[in-house]
Each structure stands twice: as structure tokens, then as C-alpha cells.
Amino acid sequence: MSTDELLDISEAVTDSPQYRGRLRQMDAYAAALETSIAGLGKASKQLHAVSADYHTRTMDVMQRLTQLARQTPDPVVDQTLNDYATIAIEIERNRQLQAGQLQQIVVQPLLDSADSGLLYQTRQARRQIDALQNEYESQLGKLMARHTDRAERDVDLAKQKYVQQVQLASLDYNKLVSEHRAELLESQLSLMYAQYAYHHQAFAALRDFEPQMRQLGTHIGDMRQRAREHIEEARTMVVQPRTETGGSGYLQVGQQDSDGMLRVESLDEPHDDDVPEPRRRAQRRSLASISLSPHGLFQISGYLFLRSQYSLMASWQRRWFEIRNGVLVHTLPDMRDRES
């Protein structure tokens, strides 16, 4: 007999071996169900602990991502990262709710059934059946040993109690394999719909966010291209040492010659005279940064080495300077710039 088939309570009166076999099948089903519920409760408890830790760490990561977005000067990157963090936080909160719903909808009702519900009643009924069966068989033994009216009445009473308990237990078993099983399947179906709603909402949120993802991808490509062009342009401005032989003896503006000096080249246009000018070395300045201001004037800045005191043991200290409107301007001393 399958546990899908309900017990016929009228057969409990006969107390046939076939009916007892069906009761044993129901007992085995109830015992297996209790074992599964106990394992499910343990696994759910572990899952809840892992889920809580995962939730805490995920929320921490998303909060830090939000802080990182606020520190980004680029408005496109800032907005995209901030919106993504908001969506990810909402998705994680819903996932945490799903973990709680698993415990509330499926696991906890089963644990309650095993502790004080229908499963508990069937377990108690099985114990009472065993006790009443022993009492019934004991009264039968007394009747066979001494056939009296009182012994017959005791046997009838013991049998009535035994059959009544078997019928009550059969009702509980029928509820267990029908109503209780349907309730279990309904709770699992509710969990399925909850999971479906969770994943559907998460997908919809990320799908609506896709245009911003595409925009960020294009923006990152533009950023990389601009950075690459800037680096290539800056690479051409790297100072190169002057060779000892060959060349005109001049260096480009901003380049050092062999003794660490800089050449300041005239900005006048070259002349196309027939007689070339003899090579002359341009006036050299101390190592400095020379550039043109928006008004076409030279701006000179760099380091000067100043003596701390005028004595033989004097130390030299490096100071940054700038020439602004013909005035030498010193900046505040920096401990990292000190040299002796």
C-alpha cells in the first residue's frame, strides 16, 4: 500500500495483519518525515547564519562603493556608481527577506508540527496503541487461562479501547498524508512564487539600469583615449640628455644639457639669410620650469639652494621659488626638500 492511499477506518475493527502492515507503513512515513524536518531545520539554521553574515558584508561593500562614488569627480561615474549601489542594496535587502520567508513559510510550520502539531500527535498515538495492544493481548491471555464472564468483559473493554485508539491514529495518519502534505506543498509553492517575484524584480531593476551601464562603458572608453593621448603628449616632453657629438649644440626648451643646465630658446622666427650664423650656446639658467603665460610672458619656477648661514659648515637648503610679475616668491619650507 502506498502512503498516497488513505486508511479505511472500518478495517481497524478486524485488527487484521494487512491493516497492521498499513499502520507500519504510515509509521515509517511519519518517522522519515520527522527525520527530514529535523535535517531541514538544522540546514535552515546554518543558512540563516550564513545569510546574515553575507548580508552584513554585502551591505558594507555597497556602502563603501557609495562612498567611493561620492569621491569621484566625474559626474557620469559618480551617478552611475551611486545608482548601481542603490539597486544592489535593494536587491540584497529583498534577498534577505527571501531567506526569512523560507524560515517563516516552510521550515517553522514543519518544526511546530513535529514539536506540538500533527506529527507529535501521531507519535503519541503510536505509543498509546502499543500500550493498549499489550493490554488487550494480556487480557486475552487471562481469558484463555480462565474463561469467566469478568474476563470476557475485560477483553471486550480492552479491545474497544485498542480499536478506538487505532481508529484515532488512523485519522491522524490520513490527515498527515493528505491535508498536511497539501499544506506542505502549498508552502513550497508560496516560496517558489516569492523567489520568482524576487528574481523578476531584480532583473527588471538591472534591465532599467542597462542604459546607464552602456553610457558608462562609452564614457570609460573616452576616458581611456584621452588619458592615452595625454600620456603620449607628455612622453614627448620628457627631458633627454644632450649628446657629446653632433647636433647644433642647442637643446629644446625644457631639456637639460650635460651639466644639468637648461637652455632658453628665442621665440623669434628663424631668418633665411645666405650666411649662416655661427653656432652659439644660448644663455643657460639653473634647473627650472620655463613656460609661457597666457599673456606671452615667461613664467619661471623651480628650486633654489639657500645657505642656512654664512660659515664654512653652512648647510644648503632647497626651496621652491616662482617669479611672478618680476618678483621672486618663496613657498613655505618642506621637510622633504631639505638637502645638505
Secondary structure per residue as TSV (DSSP state, phi and psi in degrees):
chain	resnum	aa	ss	phi	psi
A	1	M	-	360.0	135.7
A	2	S	-	-86.7	153.5
A	3	T	T	-71.6	-9.0
A	4	D	T	-72.4	-21.3
A	5	E	S	-88.7	135.0
A	6	L	-	-80.6	154.1
A	7	L	-	-77.4	142.1
A	8	D	-	-90.5	108.5
A	9	I	G	-64.4	-28.4
A	10	S	G	-64.3	-25.7
A	11	E	G	-74.9	-13.6
A	12	A	G	-65.0	-24.7
A	13	V	G	-67.0	-36.7
A	14	T	T	-72.5	-26.1
A	15	D	T	54.2	44.9
A	16	S	-	-76.9	158.5
A	17	P	H	-59.9	-33.7
A	18	Q	H	-63.8	-41.3
A	19	Y	H	-68.8	-38.4
A	20	R	H	-63.9	-35.4
A	21	G	H	-64.4	-38.6
A	22	R	H	-66.0	-38.2
A	23	L	H	-62.5	-39.2
A	24	R	H	-65.0	-36.1
A	25	Q	H	-63.7	-40.7
A	26	M	H	-66.1	-38.2
A	27	D	H	-61.4	-43.1
A	28	A	H	-64.8	-39.1
A	29	Y	H	-64.1	-44.2
A	30	A	H	-64.0	-40.7
A	31	A	H	-65.4	-43.0
A	32	A	H	-64.6	-37.3
A	33	L	H	-65.6	-41.0
A	34	E	H	-62.9	-42.1
A	35	T	H	-62.4	-42.6
A	36	S	H	-64.9	-39.8
A	37	I	H	-65.8	-41.2
A	38	A	H	-62.1	-43.6
A	39	G	H	-65.3	-38.8
A	40	L	H	-64.6	-40.5
A	41	G	H	-63.4	-41.2
A	42	K	H	-65.5	-45.3
A	43	A	H	-64.9	-38.2
A	44	S	H	-65.9	-37.2
A	45	K	H	-64.1	-42.9
A	46	Q	H	-65.4	-40.7
A	47	L	H	-63.0	-38.9
A	48	H	H	-63.4	-40.5
A	49	A	H	-65.4	-44.9
A	50	V	H	-64.9	-40.9
A	51	S	H	-64.5	-39.8
A	52	A	H	-64.4	-41.8
A	53	D	H	-66.6	-41.5
A	54	Y	H	-63.0	-40.3
A	55	H	H	-62.7	-44.5
A	56	T	H	-61.9	-45.9
A	57	R	H	-69.6	-37.7
A	58	T	H	-66.2	-43.2
A	59	M	H	-63.5	-36.8
A	60	D	H	-64.3	-42.8
A	61	V	H	-63.6	-43.3
A	62	M	H	-67.3	-37.1
A	63	Q	H	-64.5	-41.2
A	64	R	H	-67.0	-34.9
A	65	L	H	-65.1	-38.1
A	66	T	H	-63.5	-42.9
A	67	Q	H	-62.4	-39.5
A	68	L	H	-63.5	-38.6
A	69	A	H	-64.2	-36.7
A	70	R	H	-68.3	-25.3
A	71	Q	T	-88.3	-1.7
A	72	T	-	-86.8	122.0
A	73	P	S	-71.6	-19.7
A	74	D	-	-77.2	120.7
A	75	P	H	-65.4	-34.2
A	76	V	H	-66.0	-47.1
A	77	V	H	-64.9	-42.3
A	78	D	H	-59.0	-49.7
A	79	Q	H	-65.8	-42.1
A	80	T	H	-66.5	-47.1
A	81	L	H	-63.7	-39.2
A	82	N	H	-66.5	-42.3
A	83	D	H	-66.4	-39.9
A	84	Y	H	-63.7	-42.7
A	85	A	H	-61.7	-39.5
A	86	T	H	-62.7	-44.4
A	87	I	H	-65.5	-44.2
A	88	A	H	-64.0	-38.3
A	89	I	H	-64.5	-42.5
A	90	E	H	-65.3	-40.8
A	91	I	H	-63.0	-41.7
A	92	E	H	-67.2	-37.9
A	93	R	H	-62.9	-41.8
A	94	N	H	-65.9	-36.4
A	95	R	H	-64.1	-39.7
A	96	Q	H	-63.9	-37.1
A	97	L	H	-64.5	-37.2
A	98	Q	H	-63.4	-40.5
A	99	A	H	-62.9	-38.3
A	100	G	H	-68.6	-36.1
A	101	Q	H	-67.1	-34.5
A	102	L	I	-58.4	-42.2
A	103	Q	I	-70.2	-41.3
A	104	Q	I	-78.0	-39.7
A	105	I	I	-84.5	-39.5
A	106	V	I	-107.9	-56.1
A	107	V	I	-72.9	-50.5
A	108	Q	H	-62.4	-43.2
A	109	P	H	-59.1	-37.3
A	110	L	H	-67.2	-41.2
A	111	L	H	-63.5	-39.6
A	112	D	H	-64.9	-38.2
A	113	S	H	-64.8	-38.5
A	114	A	H	-73.0	-30.1
A	115	D	H	-86.0	-40.9
A	116	S	H	-145.8	6.6
A	117	G	S	-101.1	-142.7
A	118	L	H	-65.4	-40.5
A	119	L	H	-62.1	-38.6
A	120	Y	H	-64.6	-40.1
A	121	Q	H	-64.5	-42.5
A	122	T	H	-65.4	-35.6
A	123	R	H	-66.4	-42.8
A	124	Q	H	-67.3	-38.8
A	125	A	H	-64.4	-36.6
A	126	R	H	-64.3	-38.3
A	127	R	H	-66.8	-41.0
A	128	Q	H	-66.6	-36.2
A	129	I	H	-61.8	-43.9
A	130	D	H	-61.9	-42.0
A	131	A	H	-66.8	-44.7
A	132	L	H	-68.8	-31.8
A	133	Q	H	-66.4	-41.1
A	134	N	H	-63.2	-40.7
A	135	E	H	-65.1	-41.6
A	136	Y	H	-63.0	-45.8
A	137	E	H	-66.9	-32.9
A	138	S	H	-66.2	-41.8
A	139	Q	H	-67.4	-34.8
A	140	L	H	-63.3	-40.4
A	141	G	H	-62.7	-41.1
A	142	K	H	-65.2	-38.8
A	143	L	H	-65.9	-39.0
A	144	M	H	-69.2	-29.7
A	145	A	H	-78.2	-35.8
A	146	R	S	-145.4	105.9
A	147	H	-	-83.5	100.3
A	148	T	-	-132.5	164.0
A	149	D	H	-63.5	-39.6
A	150	R	H	-64.3	-40.3
A	151	A	H	-64.2	-38.5
A	152	E	H	-64.4	-42.3
A	153	R	H	-63.6	-39.2
A	154	D	H	-64.9	-37.7
A	155	V	H	-66.6	-44.2
A	156	D	H	-61.8	-42.6
A	157	L	H	-65.3	-43.5
A	158	A	H	-64.1	-38.9
A	159	K	H	-67.1	-40.6
A	160	Q	H	-61.0	-44.0
A	161	K	H	-64.3	-40.2
A	162	Y	H	-65.5	-47.8
A	163	V	H	-63.8	-40.6
A	164	Q	H	-59.8	-44.4
A	165	Q	H	-66.9	-37.0
A	166	V	H	-64.2	-41.0
A	167	Q	H	-66.2	-41.9
A	168	L	H	-62.9	-42.1
A	169	A	H	-65.1	-36.2
A	170	S	H	-64.3	-38.5
A	171	L	H	-60.9	-44.0
A	172	D	H	-63.3	-40.3
A	173	Y	H	-64.3	-40.5
A	174	N	H	-62.4	-40.6
A	175	K	H	-64.3	-36.7
A	176	L	H	-65.5	-40.2
A	177	V	H	-90.6	-3.1
A	178	S	T	-120.2	-74.2
A	179	E	H	-66.4	-46.0
A	180	H	H	-64.4	-40.2
A	181	R	H	-65.8	-39.2
A	182	A	H	-64.5	-40.8
A	183	E	H	-63.3	-39.4
A	184	L	H	-63.1	-43.9
A	185	L	H	-67.0	-35.7
A	186	E	H	-64.7	-41.0
A	187	S	H	-64.7	-39.2
A	188	Q	H	-66.8	-37.4
A	189	L	H	-65.4	-39.6
A	190	S	H	-61.1	-40.0
A	191	L	H	-64.7	-38.6
A	192	M	H	-61.0	-45.4
A	193	Y	H	-65.9	-36.5
A	194	A	H	-64.5	-42.2
A	195	Q	H	-64.3	-40.0
A	196	Y	H	-61.7	-46.3
A	197	A	H	-62.8	-40.1
A	198	Y	H	-61.9	-51.0
A	199	H	H	-68.3	-34.5
A	200	H	H	-65.9	-43.8
A	201	Q	H	-64.6	-40.4
A	202	A	H	-63.8	-42.9
A	203	F	H	-64.7	-41.4
A	204	A	H	-63.6	-40.5
A	205	A	H	-64.2	-44.2
A	206	L	H	-70.7	-32.1
A	207	R	H	-66.7	-41.0
A	208	D	H	-66.9	-24.8
A	209	F	H	-84.2	-9.4
A	210	E	H	-58.8	-40.9
A	211	P	H	-57.8	-38.2
A	212	Q	H	-67.3	-35.2
A	213	M	H	-63.2	-43.0
A	214	R	H	-64.9	-41.5
A	215	Q	H	-61.8	-41.3
A	216	L	H	-65.5	-38.5
A	217	G	H	-61.5	-44.3
A	218	T	H	-63.8	-41.0
A	219	H	H	-64.7	-39.2
A	220	I	H	-64.5	-39.5
A	221	G	H	-61.6	-41.5
A	222	D	H	-65.3	-41.0
A	223	M	H	-60.9	-43.6
A	224	R	H	-64.3	-40.3
A	225	Q	H	-65.8	-43.4
A	226	R	H	-63.9	-41.2
A	227	A	H	-64.6	-39.4
A	228	R	H	-64.6	-42.6
A	229	E	H	-65.0	-40.0
A	230	H	H	-64.7	-41.1
A	231	I	H	-66.4	-40.8
A	232	E	H	-65.0	-38.2
A	233	E	H	-67.1	-40.1
A	234	A	H	-69.5	-28.7
A	235	R	H	-63.2	-32.8
A	236	T	T	-72.4	-14.3
A	237	M	T	-97.1	4.3
A	238	V	S	-67.4	136.0
A	239	V	-	-64.4	131.3
A	240	Q	-	-115.8	137.4
A	241	P	-	-69.7	145.6
A	242	R	-	-79.5	138.0
A	243	T	-	-76.0	153.8
A	244	E	S	-75.8	-29.9
A	245	T	S	-121.9	152.6
A	246	G	S	78.6	169.7
A	247	G	S	82.4	176.5
A	248	S	-	-85.8	-7.1
A	249	G	S	85.9	1.1
A	250	Y	-	-105.8	153.1
A	251	L	-	-113.5	157.8
A	252	Q	-	-70.5	159.7
A	253	V	T	-61.2	130.3
A	254	G	T	91.9	-1.7
A	255	Q	-	-103.3	151.1
A	256	Q	B	-91.5	149.9
A	257	D	-	-97.7	-170.5
A	258	S	T	-64.9	-27.0
A	259	D	T	-100.4	20.3
A	260	G	S	80.0	15.7
A	261	M	-	-101.5	160.2
A	262	L	E	-108.3	147.8
A	263	R	E	-103.1	136.6
A	264	V	-	-106.0	111.2
A	265	E	-	-91.9	144.7
A	266	S	-	-66.1	147.1
A	267	L	-	-94.4	2.6
A	268	D	S	-70.6	153.0
A	269	E	-	-69.5	145.3
A	270	P	-	-69.3	149.5
A	271	H	-	-97.4	144.1
A	272	D	-	-97.8	54.0
A	273	D	-	-78.3	153.2
A	274	D	S	-69.1	-35.3
A	275	V	S	-95.4	112.8
A	276	P	-	-68.8	146.3
A	277	E	-	-72.8	141.9
A	278	P	-	-64.2	150.4
A	279	R	-	-66.2	127.7
A	280	R	-	-130.2	147.6
A	281	R	-	-88.8	128.9
A	282	A	-	-72.6	161.1
A	283	Q	-	-62.5	136.2
A	284	R	E	-107.7	144.7
A	285	R	E	-111.5	165.2
A	286	S	-	-69.0	159.2
A	287	L	S	-54.5	114.1
A	288	A	E	-155.1	169.3
A	289	S	E	-102.4	119.9
A	290	I	E	-116.7	126.8
A	291	S	E	-145.6	172.5
A	292	L	E	-101.1	136.9
A	293	S	-	-80.9	168.4
A	294	P	T	-58.6	-22.0
A	295	H	T	-92.1	6.4
A	296	G	S	85.1	9.6
A	297	L	-	-98.1	151.6
A	298	F	E	-73.0	136.5
A	299	Q	E	-116.7	122.0
A	300	I	E	-114.2	132.4
A	301	S	E	-148.1	153.3
A	302	G	E	167.2	-160.8
A	303	Y	E	-105.1	140.7
A	304	L	E	-115.6	145.4
A	305	F	E	-102.9	115.8
A	306	L	E	-110.8	142.8
A	307	R	E	-84.1	134.4
A	308	S	S	-70.1	-30.9
A	309	Q	S	-158.5	157.1
A	310	Y	S	-93.3	84.9
A	311	S	S	-152.6	172.3
A	312	L	T	-65.5	-31.5
A	313	M	T	-95.8	20.6
A	314	A	-	-66.5	145.7
A	315	S	-	-104.4	152.9
A	316	W	E	-102.1	136.7
A	317	Q	E	-123.0	136.4
A	318	R	E	-90.3	132.3
A	319	R	E	-132.4	137.9
A	320	W	E	-78.1	139.0
A	321	F	E	-135.3	159.2
A	322	E	E	-141.0	144.5
A	323	I	E	-103.6	111.8
A	324	R	E	-118.4	118.0
A	325	N	T	53.8	39.1
A	326	G	T	79.6	7.8
A	327	V	E	-115.1	133.4
A	328	L	E	-80.5	122.5
A	329	V	E	-118.6	127.1
A	330	H	E	-99.3	145.6
A	331	T	-	-94.5	172.9
A	332	L	-	-65.9	147.2
A	333	P	-	-66.3	147.2
A	334	D	-	-121.8	129.0
A	335	M	G	-59.4	-29.9
A	336	R	G	-72.6	-17.4
A	337	D	G	-91.1	-1.7
A	338	R	-	-74.6	131.9
A	339	E	-	-136.8	145.6
A	340	S	-	-115.4	360.0
